[in-house]
C-alpha cells in the first residue's frame, strides 16, 4: 500500500527523452511536459504496493525491479494476472478501486502519478488522452490473450508461450534473467509448480533452452519453441 511506501522518500526523476522510449515511457514523458508531477517510491521484495478493493488513486510505472498483480481465490489459490517489468505501466482501472493486488517481486522502484490529475489533464491534452487509451487497450489485449492461454492451451504450450513473452520483454544478449520464481510462473499459467518444472526440464532435454543459474534461461531454438506455442 502507498502508506507503507512513505517510509522511502520520493525522488525527482530526470527528464525522459521520448524518442528513445517505449509507449509507456513516452506516456510518462508526455505527462511531464504537461506539468504533472511524478514521484518515485521503493518497495522491498514481497511488499504490497496496493491491495484488492483499495481506492485506485494512482497510476504506476516500474522503474526497476518487477511487479505481479494477482487475486486470491476462495480456496486459497492465487491467480497471477500479469507481470510488470521496467517501463511497464500498471494500476489503470476502469472503476474506483483496484480489482487485483499488486506486489513487488523483488526490490522494486515505481514512479507514480495521481489518477485524478491524469484524468483532468486528459480532458484538455489529446496526447495524454491518447496515451491513456493506448495503455488501456494494451491491458485489454493482454487480458484476452491470457484468457485464451488458460482456456485453450495445454501445459507445454503455456510454458512455451510464457518463455516467448519473456524473451521479447527481458532477453539481453540472448539470456533471460527471470525475476519471478517457478511458483509465480505456475500461478500465472494456471499450472502446478511440478508441472512447470517438468515442462522446463523437457525443453532443456530437447535442447530448446539451457539454464545458467536457477532463473537464467537461454533460448537455443526459438523456432521450435514457437512451433510448440502454435
C-alpha positions in Angstrom: 0.0 0.0 0.0 1.1 3.6 -0.6 1.2 4.4 3.1 3.8 1.7 3.5 5.9 3.2 0.8 6.1 6.6 2.5 8.9 5.1 4.6 11.1 5.6 1.5 11.4 9.3 0.4 10.3 10.3 -3.0 12.9 11.3 -5.6 12.8 13.6 -8.6 13.5 11.7 -11.8 15.4 13.1 -14.7 13.5 14.2 -17.8 12.8 11.4 -20.3 13.7 11.6 -24.0 10.5 10.4 -25.7 12.3 9.5 -28.9 14.1 6.6 -27.3 11.3 5.2 -25.1 8.6 2.5 -25.1 5.0 3.7 -25.5 4.5 3.6 -21.7 7.7 5.6 -21.1 6.6 8.1 -23.8 3.3 8.5 -21.9 5.1 9.4 -18.7 7.3 11.7 -20.6 4.2 13.4 -22.0 2.8 13.8 -18.5 6.0 15.6 -17.5 5.6 18.0 -20.4 2.0 18.6 -19.3 3.2 19.7 -15.9 2.1 16.6 -14.0 4.4 15.6 -11.1 5.6 12.0 -10.8 7.1 10.7 -7.6 9.2 7.6 -7.0 8.9 5.1 -4.2 10.8 1.9 -3.4 9.2 -1.3 -2.2 11.0 -4.3 -0.7 10.7 -7.8 -2.1 7.2 -9.2 -1.5 5.9 -5.8 -0.2 2.4 -4.9 -1.2 2.0 -1.8 -3.4 -1.8 -1.8 -3.3 -4.4 -4.2 -2.3 -7.6 -5.6 -3.9 -10.6 -3.3 -3.4 -8.4 -0.4 -2.2 -9.0 3.0 -3.9 -7.2 3.4 -7.2 -5.7 6.8 -6.6 -2.5 6.4 -8.6 -1.2 5.1 -11.8 2.2 3.4 -11.6 5.2 2.7 -13.8 8.0 0.3 -12.9 11.4 2.0 -12.9 13.4 -1.0 -11.7 12.6 -4.5 -10.4 9.3 -6.3 -11.2 5.7 -6.4 -10.0 3.0 -9.1 -10.1 -0.8 -8.5 -9.9 -2.9 -11.3 -8.5 -6.2 -12.3 -7.0 -6.6 -14.8 -4.2 -9.4 -17.3 -4.9 -11.8 -18.5 -2.3 -10.0 -21.8 -1.8 -6.7 -20.0 -1.1 -5.2 -20.5 -4.6 -3.5 -17.5 -6.2 -4.1 -16.4 -9.9 -1.5 -14.0 -11.2 -2.9 -11.7 -13.8 0.2 -10.0 -15.1 3.9 -9.4 -14.6 5.1 -5.8 -14.9 8.7 -5.1 -15.8 10.8 -1.9 -16.1 9.0 0.6 -18.2 5.6 -1.0 -17.8 2.6 0.9 -16.5 0.1 -0.7 -14.1 -2.7 0.3 -11.8 -5.0 1.6 -14.6 -8.6 0.8 -13.5 -12.0 1.4 -15.1 -13.6 1.7 -11.6 -12.8 3.5 -8.4 -11.0 0.5 -6.7 -8.3 -2.0 -7.7 -9.5 -5.3 -8.9 -6.3 -7.1 -8.0 -3.4 -6.9 -5.5 0.0 -5.6 -6.7 3.2 -6.8 -5.0 6.9 -6.2 -5.7 8.5 -9.5 -6.8 12.0 -8.2 -5.9 13.2 -4.9 -4.5 11.4 -2.5 -6.8 11.2 1.2 -7.6 8.0 2.6 -9.1 7.0 6.0 -10.5 3.5 7.2 -9.8 1.1 9.9 -10.7 -2.2 10.8 -9.2 -5.1 9.3 -11.2 -7.3 12.4 -10.8 -4.5 14.6 -12.1 -4.2 12.4 -15.1 -7.9 12.4 -15.8 -8.0 16.2 -15.6 -5.1 16.6 -17.9 -6.6 14.1 -20.4 -9.7 16.2 -20.7 -7.6 19.0 -22.2 -4.5 17.3 -23.7 -5.1 15.0 -26.6 -1.7 13.3 -26.2 -2.4 12.3 -22.7 -5.9 11.1 -23.6 -4.4 9.0 -26.5 -1.7 7.6 -24.2 -4.3 6.5 -21.6 -6.5 4.9 -24.3 -3.5 3.1 -25.8 -2.4 1.6 -22.5 -5.9 0.6 -21.5 -6.3 -1.1 -24.9 -3.0 -2.9 -24.3 -4.2 -4.2 -20.9 -7.4 -5.5 -22.5 -5.4 -7.3 -25.2 -3.2 -8.9 -22.6 -6.3 -10.0 -20.6 -7.8 -11.5 -23.7 -4.6 -13.3 -24.6 -4.2 -14.6 -21.1 -7.8 -15.9 -21.1 -7.1 -17.8 -24.3 -3.8 -19.2 -22.9 -5.6 -20.5 -19.8 -8.6 -21.8 -21.6 -7.3 -23.4 -24.7 -3.6 -24.4 -24.4 -2.0 -27.4 -22.8 0.8 -27.2 -20.2 3.7 -27.3 -22.7 2.0 -24.7 -24.9 1.5 -22.4 -21.9 5.1 -22.6 -20.8 6.3 -22.1 -24.4 4.1 -19.0 -24.7 5.4 -17.6 -21.4 9.1 -18.1 -22.4 8.5 -16.4 -25.7 6.8 -13.5 -24.0 9.6 -13.1 -21.5 12.1 -13.4 -24.4 10.5 -10.4 -26.1 10.4 -8.4 -22.9 13.5 -9.4 -20.9 16.2 -11.0 -23.1 19.6 -9.3 -23.1 22.4 -10.8 -25.2 20.3 -14.0 -25.7 19.8 -14.6 -21.9 16.7 -14.1 -19.8 17.1 -13.2 -16.2 13.6 -14.0 -14.8 12.7 -12.0 -11.6 9.8 -14.4 -10.9 10.1 -17.9 -9.4 8.6 -21.1 -10.8 5.7 -20.9 -8.4 4.9 -17.4 -9.8 5.1 -18.8 -13.3 2.7 -21.6 -12.4 0.2 -19.2 -10.8 0.3 -17.1 -13.9 -0.2 -20.1 -16.2 -2.7 -22.0 -14.1 -0.2 -24.8 -13.6 1.4 -26.5 -10.5 5.0 -25.9 -9.6 5.8 -29.5 -10.5 4.2 -29.2 -14.0 6.2 -26.0 -14.7 9.4 -27.7 -13.6 8.7 -30.8 -15.7 8.0 -28.7 -18.8 11.2 -26.7 -18.4 13.2 -29.9 -17.9 11.7 -31.4 -21.1 12.6 -28.3 -23.1 16.1 -28.5 -21.7 16.5 -32.1 -22.6 15.3 -31.3 -26.2 18.0 -28.6 -26.5 15.4 -25.8 -26.8 16.7 -24.0 -23.8 19.6 -24.0 -21.3 20.0 -22.8 -17.7 22.7 -20.7 -16.3 21.6 -20.5 -12.6 18.1 -21.0 -11.3 16.5 -18.2 -13.2 18.9 -17.5 -16.0 17.5 -19.0 -19.2 19.0 -19.1 -22.7 16.6 -19.9 -25.6 18.6 -22.0 -28.0 15.9 -22.8 -30.5 13.2 -20.2 -30.7 11.7 -21.6 -33.9 11.0 -25.0 -32.2 9.6 -23.1 -29.2 7.2 -21.2 -31.5 6.1 -24.4 -33.0 5.1 -25.7 -29.6 3.1 -22.5 -29.0 1.3 -22.6 -32.3 
